[in-house]
Amino acid sequence: MGAKAWYELKEYRESIRLLKNLIDVFPQSTYVADAHYTLALDYFRTGRYEDAAAECIVVLQTAHQPQVLARSEKLVEMLSSSYLTFLNCSGCGERQKVTR
C-alpha cells in the first residue's frame, strides 16, 4: 500500500489522501481495516487525536484480523489515557461501546 510508504517518509497528508481514496473506492477490500488503522496513525502523528481515536473505533467495530485489532486497541488505549478526555472526544461516546 503506497500510503504506508508515505507514512514512513513522514508525509502524513499524502498518506491520508491515499488512504481515504482507498476506503472510498474499495470499501469492501480486505485492506480497509488496515487502512483505517494507518489513517489513525497518520492522524496521531499530525496531532489530530480525536480523528485518530475515531479511526481506531472503526477498526474495533469492523476488523477481523487479530493483529490489526490488537494494534488498534493499543493505540486507542494510549490516546484515551494521554491525549483525550471524555469531554473533548465529541461524538466518541456512542461509538466507544464496542462489543465483540
All heavy atoms as an XYZ file, in Angstrom:
805
protein
N       0.858     -1.175      0.000
C       0.000      0.000      0.000
C       0.900      1.231      0.000
O       1.730      1.400      0.890
C      -0.899     -0.044      1.240
C      -2.023      0.929      1.212
S      -3.259      0.880      2.554
C      -2.871     -0.479      3.583
N       0.767      2.076     -1.005
C       1.593      3.270     -1.135
C       1.469      4.231      0.020
O       2.414      4.946      0.359
N       0.312      4.251      0.663
C       0.096      5.158      1.791
C       1.050      4.850      2.940
O       1.479      5.760      3.646
C      -1.357      5.071      2.261
N       1.384      3.581      3.116
C       2.327      3.232      4.187
C       3.719      3.774      3.895
O       4.441      4.181      4.801
C       2.363      1.722      4.397
C       1.123      1.215      5.082
C       1.290     -0.217      5.488
C       0.055     -0.655      6.234
N       0.288     -1.839      7.019
N       4.092      3.789      2.637
C       5.383      4.369      2.264
C       5.406      5.859      2.599
O       6.390      6.363      3.150
C       5.659      4.144      0.781
N       4.311      6.551      2.278
C       4.232      7.975      2.614
C       4.271      8.175      4.127
O       4.903      9.113      4.617
C       2.978      8.611      2.022
C       3.043      8.799      0.543
C       2.269      8.200     -0.404
C       3.948      9.644     -0.177
N       2.642      8.612     -1.658
C       3.663      9.509     -1.549
C       4.976     10.500      0.203
C       4.360     10.197     -2.526
C       5.674     11.194     -0.786
C       5.368     11.037     -2.126
N       3.614      7.286      4.875
C       3.648      7.371      6.339
C       5.090      7.227      6.833
O       5.550      8.004      7.672
C       2.754      6.292      6.970
C       2.888      6.234      8.469
C       2.194      7.133      9.267
C       3.725      5.313      9.078
C       2.329      7.098     10.649
C       3.874      5.274     10.456
C       3.168      6.171     11.245
O       3.311      6.140     12.608
N       5.806      6.240      6.322
C       7.194      6.004      6.738
C       8.090      7.200      6.389
O       9.062      7.476      7.091
C       7.747      4.731      6.101
C       7.095      3.470      6.618
C       7.315      3.229      8.103
O       8.408      3.570      8.620
O       6.403      2.710      8.753
N       7.752      7.899      5.315
C       8.506      9.093      4.917
C       8.048     10.346      5.661
O       8.526     11.441      5.384
C       8.368      9.319      3.401
C       9.032      8.270      2.518
C       8.603      8.451      1.067
C      10.550      8.356      2.658
N       7.100     10.170      6.589
C       6.533     11.263      7.378
C       5.760     12.270      6.514
O       5.626     13.430      6.868
C       7.599     11.949      8.215
C       8.231     11.025      9.239
C       9.299     11.715     10.031
C       9.957     10.911     11.099
N      10.055      9.530     11.071
N       5.256     11.799      5.404
C       4.407     12.602      4.518
C       2.959     12.240      4.826
O       2.269     11.571      4.054
C       4.754     12.324      3.053
C       6.141     12.735      2.656
C       6.313     14.251      2.599
O       5.303     14.977      2.494
O       7.466     14.709      2.661
N       2.513     12.662      6.006
C       1.230     12.220      6.537
C       0.035     12.703      5.720
O      -0.932     11.968      5.557
C       1.096     12.652      7.998
C       2.252     12.157      8.838
C       3.089     13.052      9.483
C       2.530     10.790      8.950
C       4.161     12.602     10.243
C       3.600     10.338      9.696
C       4.414     11.249     10.342
O       5.471     10.803     11.082
N       0.102     13.900      5.198
C      -1.027     14.403      4.395
C      -1.243     13.552      3.141
O      -2.372     13.247      2.776
C      -0.817     15.862      4.005
C      -1.000     16.807      5.155
C      -0.870     18.229      4.695
N      -0.979     19.124      5.834
C      -0.715     20.394      5.793
N      -0.325     20.954      4.663
N      -0.841     21.133      6.865
N      -0.158     13.190      2.489
C      -0.274     12.363      1.282
C      -0.786     10.972      1.646
O      -1.603     10.386      0.942
C       1.073     12.276      0.552
C       1.002     11.573     -0.771
C       0.110     12.254     -1.795
O      -0.188     13.454     -1.673
O      -0.304     11.561     -2.744
N      -0.300     10.435      2.749
C      -0.777      9.137      3.218
C      -2.276      9.186      3.506
O      -3.026      8.293      3.101
C      -0.006      8.713      4.472
O      -0.468      7.480      4.953
N      -2.717     10.228      4.188
C      -4.143     10.401      4.499
C      -4.958     10.449      3.213
O      -5.993      9.793      3.097
C      -4.367     11.666      5.353
C      -3.809     11.455      6.770
C      -5.845     12.051      5.392
C      -3.723     12.716      7.609
N      -4.482     11.210      2.241
C      -5.212     11.340      0.968
C      -5.375      9.979      0.297
O      -6.473      9.614     -0.136
C      -4.471     12.313      0.038
C      -5.223     12.621     -1.245
C      -4.382     13.458     -2.189
N      -3.250     12.723     -2.737
C      -3.341     11.771     -3.683
N      -4.511     11.441     -4.184
N      -2.252     11.160     -4.135
N      -4.299      9.219      0.224
C      -4.362      7.909     -0.422
C      -5.253      6.933      0.347
O      -6.002      6.160     -0.251
C      -2.963      7.323     -0.579
C      -2.062      7.993     -1.607
C      -0.665      7.392     -1.559
C      -2.653      7.865     -2.995
N      -5.171      6.957      1.660
C      -5.984      6.041      2.464
C      -7.472      6.350      2.333
O      -8.293      5.439      2.208
C      -5.545      6.102      3.927
C      -4.175      5.498      4.194
C      -3.670      5.918      5.564
C      -4.206      3.985      4.063
N      -7.820      7.625      2.391
C      -9.229      7.999      2.220
C      -9.736      7.566      0.848
O     -10.871      7.101      0.718
C      -9.414      9.505      2.414
C      -9.340      9.927      3.855
C      -9.603     11.417      3.951
C      -9.826     11.855      5.362
N     -10.196     13.274      5.445
N      -8.900      7.725     -0.163
C      -9.277      7.301     -1.509
C      -9.494      5.791     -1.558
O     -10.471      5.317     -2.135
C      -8.215      7.740     -2.513
C      -8.635      7.465     -3.932
O      -9.712      7.868     -4.357
N      -7.797      6.761     -4.664
N      -8.591      5.028     -0.972
C      -8.733      3.572     -0.938
C     -10.043      3.164     -0.267
O     -10.784      2.332     -0.778
C      -7.558      2.937     -0.197
C      -7.710      1.441      0.042
C      -7.155      0.657     -1.140
C      -7.024      1.017      1.308
N     -10.337      3.779      0.872
C     -11.555      3.448      1.618
C     -12.798      3.809      0.815
O     -13.765      3.049      0.794
C     -11.536      4.152      2.988
C     -10.423      3.552      3.863
C     -12.889      4.054      3.678
C     -10.075      4.376      5.097
N     -12.765      4.961      0.130
C     -13.919      5.392     -0.668
C     -14.122      4.536     -1.911
O     -15.245      4.168     -2.245
C     -13.760      6.855     -1.100
C     -13.930      7.827      0.053
O     -14.477      7.430      1.102
O     -13.494      8.986     -0.099
N     -13.046      4.202     -2.593
C     -13.144      3.488     -3.868
C     -13.334      1.984     -3.666
O     -14.048      1.342     -4.432
C     -11.909      3.775     -4.754
C     -11.935      2.948     -6.024
C     -11.838      5.265     -5.093
N     -12.728      1.433     -2.630
C     -12.785     -0.014     -2.397
C     -13.264     -0.334     -0.974
O     -12.523     -0.925     -0.184
C     -11.399     -0.642     -2.619
C     -10.828     -0.396     -3.975
C      -9.823      0.534     -4.167
C     -11.308     -1.105     -5.071
C      -9.290      0.767     -5.425
C     -10.779     -0.881     -6.336
C      -9.775      0.054     -6.514
N     -14.488      0.046     -0.631
C     -14.957     -0.140      0.751
C     -15.038     -1.599      1.202
O     -15.021     -1.870      2.403
C     -16.338      0.517      0.749
C     -16.775      0.490     -0.675
C     -15.515      0.610     -1.491
N     -15.080     -2.539      0.285
C     -15.162     -3.958      0.642
C     -13.803     -4.658      0.622
O     -13.724     -5.862      0.844
C     -16.132     -4.686     -0.313
C     -17.540     -4.114     -0.327
C     -18.176     -4.099      1.045
O     -18.078     -5.058      1.790
N     -18.823     -3.000      1.383
N     -12.750     -3.913      0.366
C     -11.418     -4.505      0.284
C     -10.992     -5.108      1.618
O     -11.352     -4.612      2.685
C     -10.400     -3.427     -0.123
O      -9.085     -3.910      0.017
N     -10.203     -6.151      1.544
C      -9.663     -6.754      2.764
C      -8.624     -5.840      3.416
O      -8.221     -6.090      4.550
C      -9.016     -8.121      2.463
O      -7.990     -7.939      1.479
C     -10.051     -9.112      1.966
N      -8.209     -4.797      2.733
C      -7.231     -3.855      3.263
C      -7.862     -2.677      4.009
O      -7.140     -1.847      4.561
C      -6.349     -3.310      2.133
C      -5.511     -4.367      1.477
C      -5.841     -4.844      0.213
C      -4.395     -4.896      2.114
C      -5.075     -5.820     -0.402
C      -3.624     -5.874      1.509
C      -3.968     -6.329      0.259
O      -3.211     -7.296     -0.339
N      -9.176     -2.585      4.027
C      -9.839     -1.417      4.604
C      -9.550     -1.265      6.099
O      -9.283     -0.165      6.568
C     -11.355     -1.428      4.309
C     -12.099     -0.407      5.145
C     -11.588     -1.149      2.832
N      -9.582     -2.349      6.862
C      -9.311     -2.238      8.300
C      -7.896     -1.723      8.536
O      -7.680     -0.836      9.375
C      -9.521     -3.582      8.991
N      -6.935     -2.247      7.795
C      -5.559     -1.779      7.926
C      -5.442     -0.328      7.468
O      -4.666      0.442      8.043
C      -4.612     -2.679      7.134
C      -3.168     -2.415      7.467
O      -2.831     -2.368      8.669
O      -2.368     -2.251      6.529
N      -6.208      0.047      6.462
C      -6.212      1.436      6.001
C      -6.715      2.361      7.101
O      -6.144      3.435      7.331
C      -7.065      1.580      4.741
N      -7.785      1.961      7.788
C      -8.301      2.777      8.898
C      -7.264      2.884     10.013
O      -7.088      3.948     10.611
C      -9.600      2.194      9.443
C     -10.793      2.524      8.619
N     -11.343      3.792      8.551
C     -11.557      1.744      7.817
C     -12.387      3.773      7.753
N     -12.541      2.543      7.286
N      -6.570      1.780     10.300
C      -5.536      1.815     11.332
C      -4.390      2.747     10.933
O      -3.935      3.568     11.736
C      -4.990      0.408     11.615
C      -3.831      0.441     12.575
C      -4.038      0.709     13.929
C      -2.532      0.244     12.133
C      -2.976      0.780     14.809
C      -1.466      0.305     13.012
C      -1.689      0.571     14.345
O      -0.639      0.643     15.214
N      -3.934      2.653      9.693
C      -2.858      3.530      9.233
C      -3.315      4.978      9.214
O      -2.553      5.886      9.556
C      -2.347      3.086      7.844
O      -1.983      1.704      7.908
C      -1.140      3.905      7.406
N      -4.574      5.203      8.874
C      -5.143      6.543      8.930
C      -5.111      7.056     10.371
O      -4.784      8.230     10.619
C      -6.570      6.507      8.382
C      -7.269      7.802      8.031
C      -6.437      8.667      7.104
C      -8.618      7.496      7.401
N      -5.419      6.199     11.333
C      -5.339      6.587     12.744
C      -3.916      7.001     13.107
O      -3.705      7.994     13.815
C      -5.815      5.447     13.636
N      -2.931      6.256     12.614
C      -1.537      6.615     12.880
C      -1.180      7.969     12.266
O      -0.502      8.789     12.898
C      -0.599      5.544     12.326
C      -0.626      4.184     13.008
C       0.272      3.203     12.244
C      -0.188      4.291     14.455
N      -1.651      8.201     11.037
C      -1.406      9.493     10.388
C      -2.015     10.626     11.208
O      -1.373     11.656     11.428
C      -2.007      9.516      8.981
C      -1.206      8.733      7.969
O       0.030      8.728      8.051
O      -1.835      8.125      7.080
N      -3.252     10.446     11.635
C      -3.912     11.475     12.440
C      -3.170     11.687     13.759
O      -3.001     12.824     14.215
C      -5.366     11.100     12.708
C      -6.275     11.246     11.511
C      -7.324     10.359     11.303
C      -6.114     12.276     10.580
C      -8.178     10.482     10.217
C      -6.959     12.409      9.495
C      -7.987     11.515      9.316
O      -8.833     11.649      8.242
N      -2.726     10.609     14.372
C      -1.971     10.724     15.609
C      -0.705     11.553     15.398
O      -0.403     12.463     16.167
C      -1.613      9.327     16.133
C      -0.710      9.364     17.333
C      -1.215      9.679     18.579
C       0.641      9.087     17.199
C      -0.378      9.733     19.689
C       1.485      9.129     18.292
C       0.965      9.452     19.547
N       0.024     11.256     14.347
C       1.286     11.964     14.073
C       1.078     13.436     13.740
O       1.993     14.244     13.907
C       2.046     11.297     12.928
C       2.506      9.910     13.252
C       3.591      9.945     14.294
N       4.065      8.588     14.548
C       4.747      8.245     15.606
N       5.055      9.144     16.511
N       5.131      7.010     15.785
N      -0.118     13.791     13.280
C      -0.400     15.192     12.953
C      -1.159     15.902     14.074
O      -1.604     17.028     13.900
C      -1.186     15.306     11.633
O      -2.401     14.557     11.728
C      -0.360     14.817     10.456
N      -1.301     15.236     15.211
C      -1.951     15.863     16.363
C      -3.465     15.859     16.319
O      -4.108     16.515     17.138
N      -4.034     15.107     15.420
C      -5.500     15.024     15.305
C      -5.976     13.808     16.106
O      -6.396     12.804     15.555
C      -5.895     14.935     13.830
C      -5.546     16.207     13.071
C      -5.745     16.074     11.577
N      -7.112     15.758     11.222
C      -7.532     15.551      9.975
N      -6.683     15.655      8.976
N      -8.780     15.255      9.724
N      -5.894     13.930     17.420
C      -6.115     12.800     18.312
C      -7.558     12.281     18.295
O      -7.776     11.076     18.358
C      -5.687     13.165     19.731
C      -4.257     13.631     19.789
C      -3.936     14.888     20.277
C      -3.220     12.831     19.304
C      -2.621     15.327     20.319
C      -1.905     13.261     19.328
C      -1.614     14.514     19.837
O      -0.309     14.939     19.862
N      -8.512     13.182     18.207
C      -9.914     12.749     18.138
C     -10.165     11.944     16.863
O     -10.847     10.906     16.899
C     -10.858     13.943     18.208
C     -10.878     14.608     19.569
C     -11.769     15.827     19.604
O     -12.814     15.821     18.924
O     -11.426     16.781     20.305
N      -9.617     12.409     15.754
C      -9.770     11.676     14.494
C      -9.067     10.323     14.564
O      -9.579      9.319     14.054
C      -9.212     12.489     13.322
C     -10.038     13.737     13.032
O     -11.261     13.707     13.265
O      -9.450     14.733     12.569
N      -7.907     10.286     15.210
C      -7.188      9.020     15.375
C      -8.027      8.037     16.183
O      -8.148      6.863     15.825
C      -5.842      9.259     16.050
N      -8.619      8.513     17.273
C      -9.462      7.643     18.107
C     -10.678      7.149     17.330
O     -11.040      5.973     17.415
C      -9.905      8.383     19.365
N     -11.275      8.026     16.544
C     -12.441      7.628     15.748
C     -12.074      6.542     14.744
O     -12.834      5.579     14.548
C     -13.033      8.845     15.037
N     -10.911      6.652     14.114
C     -10.476      5.618     13.165
C     -10.206      4.296     13.881
O     -10.536      3.226     13.365
C      -9.242      6.070     12.394
C      -9.497      7.198     11.425
C     -10.512      6.857     10.348
O     -10.560      5.697      9.890
O     -11.253      7.764      9.941
N      -9.621      4.359     15.067
C      -9.394      3.138     15.853
C     -10.713      2.460     16.189
O     -10.824      1.228     16.132
C      -8.646      3.459     17.139
S      -6.901      3.809     16.904
N     -11.705      3.248     16.521
C     -13.013      2.687     16.866
C     -13.632      2.007     15.653
O     -14.234      0.934     15.765
C     -13.920      3.765     17.486
C     -13.355      4.130     18.861
C     -15.356      3.285     17.579
C     -13.941      5.359     19.483
N     -13.458      2.590     14.470
C     -13.938      1.938     13.246
C     -13.274      0.570     13.105
O     -13.932     -0.431     12.799
C     -13.669      2.811     11.996
C     -13.919      2.027     10.717
C     -14.521      4.063     12.025
N     -11.973      0.519     13.340
C     -11.255     -0.760     13.252
C     -11.818     -1.757     14.264
O     -12.093     -2.908     13.925
C      -9.736     -0.571     13.476
C      -9.031     -1.911     13.540
C      -9.136      0.299     12.379
N     -12.011     -1.312     15.491
C     -12.514     -2.213     16.532
C     -13.908     -2.743     16.221
O     -14.251     -3.854     16.605
C     -12.500     -1.508     17.890
C     -11.115     -1.156     18.422
C     -11.233     -0.323     19.695
C     -10.274     -2.391     18.650
N     -14.686     -1.960     15.508
C     -16.048     -2.370     15.170
C     -16.119     -3.249     13.930
O     -17.084     -3.985     13.760
C     -16.935     -1.135     14.962
C     -17.212     -0.379     16.230
C     -17.982      0.906     15.980
O     -17.934      1.481     14.894
N     -18.671      1.368     17.002
N     -15.109     -3.182     13.060
C     -15.244     -3.848     11.765
C     -14.164     -4.859     11.426
O     -14.378     -5.711     10.575
C     -15.282     -2.806     10.628
O     -14.056     -2.069     10.622
C     -16.459     -1.848     10.786
N     -13.003     -4.766     12.049
C     -11.871     -5.612     11.644
C     -12.049     -7.053     12.099
O     -12.680     -7.328     13.119
C     -10.575     -5.049     12.203
N     -11.454     -7.945     11.330
C     -11.458     -9.370     11.664
C     -10.042     -9.901     11.845
O      -9.867    -11.028     12.288
C     -12.165    -10.172     10.570
C     -13.579     -9.736     10.360
N     -14.575     -9.946     11.288
C     -14.159     -9.069      9.334
C     -15.708     -9.450     10.840
N     -15.486     -8.906      9.653
N      -9.047     -9.083     11.500
C      -7.657     -9.507     11.612
C      -7.149     -9.239     13.036
O      -7.132     -8.093     13.472
C      -6.771     -8.751     10.613
C      -7.200     -8.901      9.177
C      -8.085     -7.746      8.704
O      -8.810     -7.145      9.476
N      -8.020     -7.452      7.422
N      -6.738    -10.289     13.756
C      -6.305    -10.123     15.151
C      -5.169     -9.112     15.338
O      -5.177     -8.365     16.314
C      -5.849    -11.529     15.559
C      -6.490    -12.454     14.587
C      -6.683    -11.686     13.325
N      -4.211     -9.075     14.403
C      -3.090     -8.153     14.543
C      -3.546     -6.699     14.464
O      -3.089     -5.846     15.222
C      -2.008     -8.368     13.476
C      -1.656     -9.786     13.152
C      -2.543    -10.394     12.070
O      -3.732    -10.567     12.271
N      -1.974    -10.745     10.936
N      -4.438     -6.413     13.525
C      -4.937     -5.046     13.358
C      -5.772     -4.655     14.573
O      -5.663     -3.531     15.075
C      -5.751     -4.897     12.049
C      -6.339     -3.513     11.919
C      -4.879     -5.214     10.844
N      -6.578     -5.573     15.061
C      -7.377     -5.300     16.261
C      -6.483     -5.001     17.458
O      -6.723     -4.031     18.190
C      -8.289     -6.485     16.579
C      -9.513     -6.645     15.691
C     -10.148     -8.014     15.905
C     -10.522     -5.540     15.984
N      -5.465     -5.805     17.667
C      -4.574     -5.614     18.811
C      -3.842     -4.276     18.729
O      -3.750     -3.547     19.727
C      -3.582     -6.765     18.897
N      -3.332     -3.936     17.546
C      -2.623     -2.652     17.389
C      -3.567     -1.481     17.601
O      -3.204     -0.484     18.228
C      -1.978     -2.573     16.009
C      -0.802     -3.509     15.845
C      -0.104     -3.275     14.526
N      -1.037     -3.368     13.408
C      -0.800     -4.016     12.289
N       0.348     -4.628     12.111
N      -1.689     -4.048     11.330
N      -4.788     -1.615     17.106
C      -5.760     -0.540     17.258
C      -6.174     -0.375     18.723
O      -6.313      0.751     19.209
C      -6.981     -0.813     16.385
O      -7.777      0.333     16.304
N      -6.367     -1.490     19.419
C      -6.697     -1.413     20.845
C      -5.597     -0.700     21.623
O      -5.868      0.144     22.470
C      -6.910     -2.809     21.427
C      -8.225     -3.423     21.049
C      -8.364     -4.863     21.510
O      -7.373     -5.458     22.014
O      -9.480     -5.402     21.385
N      -4.359     -1.031     21.318
C      -3.221     -0.416     21.991
C      -3.186      1.090     21.728
O      -2.970      1.891     22.642
C      -1.928     -1.076     21.528
C      -0.706     -0.622     22.261
C       0.512     -1.417     21.821
C       1.762     -0.952     22.537
N       2.929     -1.710     22.123
N      -3.411      1.487     20.477
C      -3.382      2.903     20.124
C      -4.520      3.664     20.791
O      -4.311      4.750     21.338
C      -3.427      3.086     18.607
C      -3.380      4.531     18.092
C      -2.151      5.267     18.606
C      -3.431      4.553     16.574
N      -5.718      3.101     20.800
C      -6.847      3.811     21.405
C      -6.665      3.916     22.923
O      -7.029      4.924     23.534
C      -8.212      3.198     21.005
C      -8.551      1.970     21.804
C      -9.322      4.224     21.108
N      -6.074      2.903     23.550
C      -5.789      2.988     24.980
C      -4.790      4.101     25.270
O      -4.962      4.873     26.217
C      -5.258      1.656     25.495
C      -6.319      0.593     25.617
C      -5.755     -0.784     25.943
O      -4.544     -0.890     26.278
O      -6.521     -1.755     25.859
N      -3.747      4.206     24.460
C      -2.764      5.258     24.640
C      -3.395      6.633     24.421
O      -3.175      7.558     25.199
C      -1.593      5.076     23.692
C      -0.508      6.110     23.927
S       0.729      6.233     22.638
C      -0.228      6.428     21.182
N      -4.208      6.740     23.379
C      -4.870      8.008     23.091
C      -5.784      8.423     24.238
O      -5.773      9.568     24.667
C      -5.685      7.907     21.797
C      -4.913      7.942     20.500
C      -5.779      7.445     19.355
C      -4.405      9.350     20.222
N      -6.564      7.469     24.727
C      -7.530      7.812     25.769
C      -6.849      8.145     27.092
O      -7.348      8.963     27.857
C      -8.557      6.693     25.948
O      -7.926      5.522     26.404
N      -5.706      7.542     27.364
C      -5.038      7.837     28.629
C      -4.137      9.068     28.565
O      -3.905      9.708     29.578
C      -4.216      6.628     29.089
O      -3.145      6.399     28.206
N      -3.675      9.429     27.385
C      -2.699     10.510     27.289
C      -3.176     11.771     26.566
O      -2.688     12.852     26.853
C      -1.444     10.018     26.567
O      -0.874      8.946     27.255
N      -4.092     11.620     25.632
C      -4.405     12.756     24.772
C      -5.868     13.189     24.768
O      -6.164     14.299     24.370
C      -3.998     12.455     23.317
C      -2.529     12.236     23.172
C      -1.994     10.955     23.144
C      -1.658     13.314     23.080
C      -0.627     10.755     23.018
C      -0.295     13.123     22.957
C       0.208     11.836     22.935
O       1.553     11.639     22.817
N      -6.760     12.327     25.171
C      -8.181     12.650     25.081
C      -8.827     12.630     26.454
O      -8.427     11.876     27.325
C      -8.913     11.621     24.207
C      -8.462     11.484     22.763
C      -9.202     10.337     22.097
C      -8.706     12.768     21.996
N      -9.829     13.472     26.579
C     -10.708     13.376     27.731
C     -12.092     13.091     27.187
O     -12.364     13.292     26.007
C     -10.734     14.686     28.544
O     -11.291     15.719     27.734
C      -9.344     15.078     29.021
N     -12.956     12.654     28.040
C     -14.312     12.343     27.582
C     -14.962     13.571     26.956
O     -15.663     13.475     25.959
C     -15.156     11.822     28.744
C     -16.542     11.446     28.334
C     -16.771     10.306     27.584
C     -17.613     12.238     28.667
C     -18.037      9.960     27.188
C     -18.890     11.896     28.275
C     -19.106     10.758     27.534
N     -14.693     14.753     27.505
C     -15.347     15.961     27.013
C     -14.828     16.423     25.656
O     -15.564     16.972     24.868
C     -15.197     17.095     28.038
C     -15.897     16.846     29.359
C     -15.596     17.988     30.330
C     -17.397     16.702     29.165
N     -13.538     16.204     25.360
C     -13.055     16.697     24.069
C     -13.146     15.661     22.958
O     -12.771     15.923     21.841
C     -11.638     17.266     24.182
C     -10.549     16.228     24.252
O     -10.801     15.030     24.352
N      -9.312     16.687     24.225
N     -13.659     14.507     23.257
C     -13.841     13.482     22.230
C     -15.295     13.525     21.767
O     -16.063     12.617     22.002
C     -13.472     12.101     22.775
S     -13.480     10.843     21.491
N     -15.655     14.619     21.119
C     -17.038     14.807     20.695
C     -17.466     13.713     19.740
O     -16.775     13.400     18.781
C     -17.195     16.174     20.021
O     -16.362     16.245     18.898
N     -18.584     13.099     20.047
C     -19.107     12.050     19.190
C     -18.521     10.680     19.458
O     -18.995      9.695     18.931
N     -17.483     10.582     20.277
C     -16.867      9.287     20.532
C     -17.683      8.468     21.530
O     -17.604      7.259     21.533
C     -15.448      9.433     21.071
S     -14.298     10.064     19.838
N     -18.453      9.116     22.374
C     -19.185      8.429     23.426
C     -20.043      7.288     22.925
O     -19.944      6.157     23.404
N     -20.865      7.543     21.909
C     -21.720      6.474     21.410
C     -20.943      5.428     20.632
O     -21.325      4.295     20.558
C     -22.872      7.018     20.569
C     -22.477      7.803     19.352
C     -22.249      9.278     19.608
O     -22.409      9.727     20.757
O     -21.895      9.985     18.655
N     -19.802      5.786     20.071
C     -19.013      4.830     19.313
C     -18.110      3.986     20.199
O     -17.593      2.986     19.764
C     -18.164      5.557     18.270
C     -18.999      6.117     17.143
C     -18.128      6.740     16.122
N     -17.858      8.095     16.574
C     -17.158      8.984     15.888
N     -16.641      8.666     14.740
N     -16.969     10.188     16.350
N     -17.907      4.379     21.450
C     -16.996      3.644     22.314
C     -17.583      2.327     22.803
O     -16.865      1.501     23.296
C     -16.604      4.479     23.522
C     -15.616      5.569     23.148
C     -15.230      6.417     24.329
O     -15.883      6.400     25.363
N     -14.166      7.164     24.179
N     -18.859      2.120     22.664
C     -19.474      0.892     23.111
C     -19.239     -0.192     22.084
O     -20.030     -0.437     21.202
C     -20.973      1.093     23.345
C     -21.254      2.106     24.436
C     -22.722      2.355     24.595
C     -22.938      3.438     25.644
N     -24.324      3.825     25.739
N     -18.100     -0.837     22.204
C     -17.692     -1.855     21.252
C     -17.888     -3.216     21.884
O     -17.430     -3.471     22.979
C     -16.204     -1.672     20.855
C     -15.768     -2.781     19.928
C     -15.989     -0.313     20.242
N     -18.619     -4.068     21.209
C     -18.804     -5.428     21.710
C     -18.254     -6.403     20.693
O     -18.365     -6.193     19.486
C     -20.291     -5.734     21.966
O     -21.009     -5.514     20.762
C     -20.845     -4.851     23.066
N     -17.627     -7.424     21.198
C     -17.095     -8.457     20.301
C     -17.525     -9.795     20.814
O     -17.765    -10.089     21.887
C     -15.585     -8.416     20.228
C     -15.147     -7.271     19.378
C     -13.705     -7.411     19.010
N     -12.964     -6.526     19.879
C     -11.747     -6.751     20.287
N     -11.120     -7.838     19.963
N     -11.108     -5.913     21.029
